[in-house]
Amino acid sequence: MTEPAPALVYHQPTLGRRPLFVAIAILAIVFGLLAAIISVASVISYLNILAQRGNTATLRYSLVPAVVQQIFLTPAYVCLLLAGIAFLLKSRWVPPLLCMFVAISFISTLIGIAVSSFIPMPGGTQIMGISVIGARFLPAMARGMFDVMVLILLLNRTVRRVIYQATGIEEPLLPDVFTR
């Protein structure tokens, strides 16, 4: 028997554009758009509360970390929206946009922690330390660790290959030196 012609060699089928991935892209678009709108609306309402004269100083100061974090989260939600659109358009920008979404989310969490460490929560000084740790730092650190794990996962070459296959585009043809 002779060797098969190169055109007749069996190639493993690609993952293709499955309905689950398309549904996830649509959800990313919807949730990214809604979260960006809600984030902007929250910032506007927080700024209105901060501008009112009848509120106490501790209430106004306690809202500053939420305002700062929402301001920095808005670009992250826009990146999520753009990642969903890029997936539907079969663009290679899906993994970088997802990485930007997670990175901006992580940076906003760190900025929220930094700002909240300078501004006390309302309440007595006896419960101040416990309330700061329980209400601000523990959830922010949990979210930050989750963001770092997802970012490391998205930077994995195998995960990027699956995302490219699910998008319906081929992986970039780079020499082996660059892909190792």
C-alpha positions as CSV (number, residue, x, y, z in Angstrom):
1,M,0.0,0.0,0.0
2,T,1.1,3.5,-0.6
3,E,1.0,6.5,1.7
4,P,-2.2,8.5,1.5
5,A,-2.1,11.8,-0.4
6,P,-1.9,14.8,2.0
7,A,-5.4,15.9,1.0
8,L,-6.8,12.6,2.1
9,V,-5.3,12.6,5.6
10,Y,-8.0,12.8,8.3
11,H,-8.0,16.1,10.3
12,Q,-9.6,16.3,13.7
13,P,-12.7,18.5,13.4
14,T,-12.6,21.8,15.2
15,L,-14.9,22.7,18.0
16,G,-17.0,25.0,15.9
17,R,-19.5,27.6,17.0
18,R,-21.7,25.7,19.3
19,P,-24.9,27.2,20.6
20,L,-23.6,27.3,24.2
21,F,-20.7,29.5,23.3
22,V,-23.0,31.8,21.3
23,A,-25.4,32.0,24.2
24,I,-22.5,32.9,26.5
25,A,-21.4,35.6,24.1
26,I,-25.0,37.0,24.1
27,L,-25.1,36.9,27.9
28,A,-21.7,38.7,28.0
29,I,-23.2,41.5,25.8
30,V,-26.4,41.8,27.8
31,F,-24.7,41.7,31.2
32,G,-21.8,43.9,30.1
33,L,-24.3,46.5,28.8
34,L,-26.6,46.3,31.9
35,A,-23.7,46.4,34.3
36,A,-22.2,49.5,32.6
37,I,-25.5,51.3,32.7
38,I,-26.1,50.4,36.3
39,S,-22.6,51.4,37.2
40,V,-23.0,54.8,35.7
41,A,-26.4,55.2,37.3
42,S,-24.9,54.2,40.7
43,V,-22.1,56.7,40.4
44,I,-24.6,59.5,39.5
45,S,-26.9,58.6,42.4
46,Y,-23.9,58.3,44.8
47,L,-22.7,61.7,43.7
48,N,-26.1,63.2,44.3
49,I,-26.1,61.8,47.8
50,L,-22.6,63.2,48.4
51,A,-23.8,66.6,47.1
52,Q,-26.7,66.9,49.5
53,R,-26.1,69.1,52.5
54,G,-28.4,67.2,54.9
55,N,-26.3,64.1,55.1
56,T,-23.8,63.5,57.8
57,A,-20.1,63.6,57.1
58,T,-19.6,59.9,58.0
59,L,-22.3,58.9,55.5
60,R,-20.8,60.9,52.8
61,Y,-17.3,59.6,53.5
62,S,-18.5,56.0,53.6
63,L,-19.9,56.3,50.1
64,V,-16.6,57.5,48.6
65,P,-15.0,53.9,48.2
66,A,-18.2,52.7,46.4
67,V,-18.1,55.7,44.0
68,V,-14.4,55.2,43.2
69,Q,-14.8,51.5,42.7
70,Q,-17.9,51.9,40.4
71,I,-16.0,54.5,38.4
72,F,-13.1,52.1,37.8
73,L,-15.5,49.1,37.2
74,T,-17.3,50.8,34.3
75,P,-14.5,50.2,31.7
76,A,-14.4,46.5,32.8
77,Y,-18.0,46.1,32.0
78,V,-17.5,47.8,28.6
79,C,-14.6,45.3,28.0
80,L,-17.0,42.4,28.8
81,L,-19.5,43.9,26.3
82,L,-16.9,44.2,23.6
83,A,-15.7,40.6,24.2
84,G,-19.2,39.3,23.5
85,I,-19.4,41.4,20.4
86,A,-15.9,40.3,19.3
87,F,-16.9,36.6,19.7
88,L,-20.0,37.0,17.6
89,L,-17.9,38.9,14.9
90,K,-15.3,36.1,15.0
91,S,-12.5,38.4,16.1
92,R,-9.2,37.5,17.6
93,W,-9.7,40.1,20.3
94,V,-11.8,37.8,22.5
95,P,-9.0,36.6,24.9
96,P,-7.3,40.0,25.2
97,L,-10.7,41.7,25.9
98,L,-11.5,39.0,28.6
99,C,-8.0,39.5,30.1
100,M,-8.6,43.3,30.1
101,F,-12.0,42.8,31.8
102,V,-10.5,40.7,34.6
103,A,-7.4,42.9,35.0
104,I,-9.5,46.1,35.2
105,S,-11.8,44.4,37.7
106,F,-8.8,43.4,39.8
107,I,-7.3,46.9,39.7
108,S,-10.7,48.4,40.7
109,T,-10.9,46.0,43.6
110,L,-7.4,47.0,44.8
111,I,-8.3,50.7,44.4
112,G,-11.5,50.1,46.4
113,I,-9.4,48.6,49.2
114,A,-6.9,51.4,49.1
115,V,-9.6,54.1,49.2
116,S,-11.6,52.3,51.9
117,S,-8.6,52.0,54.1
118,F,-8.4,55.9,54.3
119,I,-12.1,56.4,54.9
120,P,-13.8,55.1,58.0
121,M,-17.1,53.3,57.9
122,P,-20.0,54.8,59.9
123,G,-20.3,53.4,63.4
124,G,-18.5,53.5,66.7
125,T,-14.8,53.1,67.1
126,Q,-15.3,49.8,69.0
127,I,-16.7,48.0,66.0
128,M,-14.7,49.9,63.4
129,G,-11.9,47.4,63.0
130,I,-14.3,44.4,62.7
131,S,-16.6,46.1,60.3
132,V,-13.8,47.2,58.0
133,I,-12.4,43.7,57.8
134,G,-15.8,42.0,57.4
135,A,-17.5,44.4,55.1
136,R,-14.6,45.6,52.9
137,F,-11.4,43.6,53.0
138,L,-12.6,40.0,53.0
139,P,-15.0,40.3,50.1
140,A,-12.5,42.4,48.1
141,M,-9.7,40.0,48.7
142,A,-11.9,37.0,47.7
143,R,-12.9,38.8,44.5
144,G,-9.2,39.8,43.8
145,M,-8.1,36.2,44.2
146,F,-10.8,35.0,41.9
147,D,-9.8,37.6,39.3
148,V,-6.2,36.6,39.5
149,M,-7.1,32.9,39.0
150,V,-9.3,33.7,36.0
151,L,-6.6,35.9,34.5
152,I,-4.0,33.1,34.8
153,L,-6.4,30.7,33.2
154,L,-7.1,33.1,30.3
155,L,-3.4,33.5,29.7
156,N,-3.0,29.7,29.2
157,R,-2.3,28.7,25.6
158,T,-4.7,25.8,25.7
159,V,-7.6,27.9,26.9
160,R,-6.9,30.5,24.3
161,R,-6.9,27.8,21.6
162,V,-10.3,26.6,22.9
163,I,-11.6,30.2,22.8
164,Y,-10.3,30.6,19.2
165,Q,-11.9,27.3,18.1
166,A,-15.2,28.3,19.7
167,T,-15.1,31.6,18.0
168,G,-14.7,29.9,14.7
169,I,-11.3,31.3,13.7
170,E,-8.0,29.5,13.3
171,E,-5.2,29.9,15.8
172,P,-2.6,32.4,14.7
173,L,0.0,30.7,12.6
174,L,3.2,31.6,14.5
175,P,6.5,29.7,14.4
176,D,7.0,27.2,17.2
177,V,9.5,29.5,18.8
178,F,6.7,32.0,19.7
179,T,4.1,29.5,20.8
180,R,6.0,27.4,23.3
